[in-house]
């Protein structure tokens, strides 16, 4: 690709961000990353370079520091932004709402104001299926009602979308695509990058793998009295590499002038719901490791069941999830084993 298109990935050192950076580089984009490393590691840049043969430009910048972001954009012209950077724990957001509102919304506003200043007219927003709340019907499509958010985290994603919708009404040059993902899991097949929660993990897969490898003595299943096949919550788990691929498709859609509106919205899921216990049993079967888990009471902010209708994303975006539950389990487990070796070699 002559004269490579330049994409800025905020939060590009994080879980989904790093996998998306790999996909972008592999597709010939020139990528730069802004990340304050609040929930990621500096070594990720080395891993991205090992996988792709290219080292992306990285700057340790907090998006809440508008002056620093301005200085970066002044020196580095870009064609598009994928905005991942945000706090993302449902549970933590319930306990620290103000931190979540300030971090997730001020950073977005700063970025959008600078987009206008520097004529950056292609913007992909990392949203979440959590904006649907407890859905009235399943599978849930993009045209379903957005409910009152079940957590401050979910509300920051809903408000973020509202800000982008309102902006798109006033700006017919800027193109925005919001991607609402369901539950990203798994890691790169190289096992060089994966989900790396700092502190106690909030998501099911790292809790499972940490329990399996002995980092955690046991794990909890929150609730077995939901109206689901086995009483545990149902989620749509999707491989992180499928999500990364969708971001590249979204960027291409905008840069090639194929957007059908200034603001577009797509679900990223597999369209299949799995219970927590089904995932546990699948992990045990595929890995050969028995998990020590206990059933406890329901957790605040948890939705009973949600999974995507992916028809619109499949047909309109031309994207679909390709990887299986086995791929998700295998890559998560391989990554956990790499982290364990790393920890042993350091001790």
Secondary structure, 3 states (H helix, E strand, C coil): CCCCCEEEEECCCCHHHHHHHHHHHHCCCEEEEEECCCCCCCCHHHHHHHHHCCCCEEEECCCCCHHHHHHHHHHCCCCEEEECCCCCCHHHHHHCHHHHHHHHHHHHHHHHHHHHHCCCCEEEEEEEHHHHCCCCCCCECCCCCCCCCCCHHHHHHHHHHHHHHHHHHHCCCCEEEEEEECEEECCCCCCCCCCCCCCCCCCHHHHHHHHHHCCCCCEEEECCCCCCCCCCCEECEEEHHHHHHHHHHHHHHHHCCCCCCCEEEEEECCCCCEEHHHHHHHHHHHHCCCCCEEEECCCCCCCCECCECCHHHHHHHCCCCCCCHHHHHHHHHHHHHHHHHHHHHHC
